[in-house]
Amino acid sequence: MNDEAAELVIALAKHVIGQMQTTFPGWNEVYVRFDAPSDSQYGVRAAYTTMSSIELISTMQHRDFIGGIMRIGAQLRDALSNNGNKFCVGLLRANSRFSYRMDYEWGDPTRWNITKLNGASGLPDGLDALTPLD
C-alpha cells in the first residue's frame, strides 16, 4: 500500500469512528462496505453492533456521514489503482476501542454484503473468514 492510500485509510477510520462516537452512543463495532462496480458508480452500506443488537445505518438520515465515506472511498480506490485495476469492494471494520482494519475485494462485487433481508443478520457476509480485530 502506498503512502497516499495509507493516509486515506486513516482518514476513513477517523471519519467513521468519530461519527460513531457522536451519533451512535453505545456502539461496539461498525462495518462499512464501500462498493464501486465502476468508476462512476459507488455505494455504501453500513451496520453497527451494540451490546444487544445489530443496526443498519440509514444512508438517508445520515447523509453527511455517508457522503464522507463516499468521498474518501473514491479517493482510496484511485490511490490503490494498479495499471487500471481497482478494488470493487472495500470493507472497513472498526471497534469502540479504536482498532480498525480495511479489507479489499478485487473481483467479486457481491462480497461482504450487508443486509437484514431474508433473515440475514446485518453483519457482512463472510465476516468469520476475515482476520478479527483485537
Protein Blocks (a to p, Z undefined) as FASTA:
>chain_A
ZZklmmmmmmmmmmmmmmmmmmmghiabdcdddddfbfkbccdddddddfkbccdddfkl
mmmlmmmmmmmmmmmmmmmpgghiacfbdcddddfkopacddddfklmmgoiacfeehia
hiaehklmpccdZZ
